């Protein structure tokens, strides 16, 4: 039971030094890797973020992990994420493999219940997204799309004249 609150000043100094060093390293690596690293996340980005947090926490609090090894692990993860996004931007089939396609949930007055069920979206989620977009009724809405990052986008009938933005949406036919 002893040493629950305090073990030594050496341990506290190591944690302070490691935390400050790790903070600045992650800051520099994120700046170098670009804005995409901090953008809204797809599944791969989410995994990298969780792994970065886990490594960072382990390096800061685990005395048996040297600072340089933790920095190396963080740098490798950010480099891998950079490579994945670099390839994704240049190769559409690879991008489709890494991130999901947007999916239509409501189109032309019809709620697509089988797709709602498959995507685990409730009617309440759809109604909430309509209200958040400033509409009081489905009658003002042309389509509702579940984006690849999980956001729900509502497109009004007034905005739907140009369908270019809908070309990558799954289960929609013009």
N, C-alpha and C positions, 0 to 999 in steps of 0.2 A: 504493500500500500504506500510505502514511501516513494518519493520521487514522482508523485502524481502531478504536482503543480510545478515543480522546479527540479531540474537535474543538475545543470551547470551553466555557467555563463558562456562556456565554449559552445555549447549546443545552441544557445540563443543567438550568439554572434554568427554561427554558421548559417542558421536559418535566415537571419537578416541579410547577410552577404549573398546567400544563394537566391533569396527572393528578389532582391534588388537586381542582381546580375541576370536572373532569368527574365524578369520583367523587361529589362532593356534589350536582351537578346530577342525575345519574342516580338517586341515592338519593332526592332530593326528588320527581322525576318518578314514580318507582316508588311512592312512598308516596301521592302524589296520585291516581295512576291506579288504585289499589286492589289488593286481594289477588289478583284474577283474573289480573293481569299476571304474578304469580309462581307461579301454579298449575301443575299438571301440564299439559304442552303438547299441543295438537293441531298439525296441520301448519302452520297459519297462525302460531301462537305460536312455533313452532320457527324459522320464517323470520324473524320479527321479532327473535328473540333473536340469531340469526346476524348479521343486518344491524346490530343495535345494537353487537355486539362488533366488527364490522368498522369501523363508523364511529368508535367509541371508540378503537380501535387506530390508525386513520388520523389522527384529530385529535391524539392524544398524540404520535405519532412523525413525522408528516409536517409539516415546517416550512412548507409552502406552503398549508396549510389553516388559516384563522383560527379561533380558539377559538369565536367567536360563530356562525360558519357550521356548525361541528360540533354545537354545542348546538342550533341550529335543526333540523338533520337528525334528531337524537335526539328532540327534542320532537315533530316531525312524525310520526315512526314510532310513538312511544308514543300520540300522539293518534289515529292511524289504527287502532292495535290496540284502543284504547278504543272507538272508533266501531264497529268490526267486532263486538266483543263486546257492545256496547250493543244493536246491531241484532239480533244472534244471539239474545239473551235474549228479545227481543220478537217475533221472526218465525221460526217453526219451519222454514219452507222455506229461508230464508236460512241458518239454523243448519245444516240438513242439507247445504247447498251448501258451507259453510265447513269443517265437521267431519264426519268419517265416522260412520256408525252402528256401534254394537257388533254383533259377529257371533258367532253360536253356533258352537262348535267340537265340542262333545260334548253330547248330550242323550239322556236316558232310556236309558242303556246303550249308545248308539251313537256311535262316533267318526265324524265327518263328514269323511272323507278328501278329497273334492273341495274342500271349503272350506279345509281345512288347506293343501292344495296352492296354492289361489288366494291365500291370505293369507301363504304362505311360512312356515308354522309346522310344526315337526317333531313327531313323536310324543314325542320326548325333551323338547321344550318343554312339552308337555301333562303328561307324567309329572312333570317338575320342579315345575310349578305345583301338582299334586296333593300332592306331598310338602311343598312350602312351606306349603300350607294345613293340613298336619297329618294327611293321610290316607295310607294305605298301599295303597289299592286303588281302582279305578274303581267298585267296588260301593258305596262310600260316597257317591258323587258323583251328583247329579242333572243338573247342567249345568256347562259350562265356556264362558266368554264372553271373546272378544278385545275389549277395550274400545277406544274411539275414540282413546285416548292410547297404545295399545300394551300396556297391562297385561293380564294374563290373570287373570280372576276365576273362582274355583272355588266353586260353590254346592252345599252338601251336601244330601242327601235330607231331612234334618231341617229345613233352612232353606227348602225349596222350596214349602211349603204356600201361601204368598201370592205370586202371580206378578206383582204390580204392578211390581216393579223390572225385569221382563223384557219389558215392553210395547214398548220401543223397540229390541229386539234383532232384527237381520236374520236371516232364514231359520228362524224358530221359529214353530211352530203349537201352540196349546194345545188 
